[in-house]
């Protein structure tokens, strides 16, 4: 063979070798997407909030992942946590009602229970996020801007311990990833290349409003702890703890309590008759939702600070379903007692 022939053959081999890994990797990703996509769900939620003109309704779209055969779905708390109505859409387009059964906003995690498992939906296997390392390839599937079951690939670029990367969600351990994350991806799963869920998409950090390769995903270690290992009930109790000067302004007889904002429909707090506010007032430079109840105590625990709220959720979570508990509430200057039932 001539020198020119040998050079041409060597060049051909080099081109083929350079081409094969990328092709095999693409085929692996394509096969993996087909395998795990039936576990991914689109979440469409509706809720109420309070603005300068009073109550208004709004919609939220996000993603989730089916993790059990009985219809448990992991998602991001900011998508569903205080919503009145939650519908989950499967890959086949079937819409199924869902309700929140556990939630931890400080880790941006919520667990839903579906009314039924949609046809064609399959639970995803849960992976060990402690075994995930920087540089590992990962896949994200969700509904960016409502575009259902969109796939993106990237790498783990960092791992952040709780209360380091994002102080607004201090309890979460995060993966940072280069996989593209946009509005609507929130709550969707991150998969490793074995098809296991290793995290739940939370948010991205962006100056432009688009994806800039700074996506943050709550690790499965955090998701397991807050949604599966702890018996923390979701009550639907949202608001601001008032004490000291604010408590004096609101004439709170016990010196502190939870000024309730909006109560999600059909939540335990809603069912027991707790009333939310419908106006915003600026008091001492702080915007507060007012004209709602002030909860003084619940399940025998007085509300003195934000630290008492998880104690209440934990105590009610340890009760049997349907077991009654009491709440002491300040309403229009009078202290009344309400009765709720453990979810």
Order of alpha helices (4+ residues) and beta strands (2+ residues): alpha-beta-beta-beta-alpha-beta-beta-beta-beta-beta-beta-beta-beta-beta-alpha-beta-alpha-beta-alpha-beta-beta-beta-beta-alpha-beta-beta
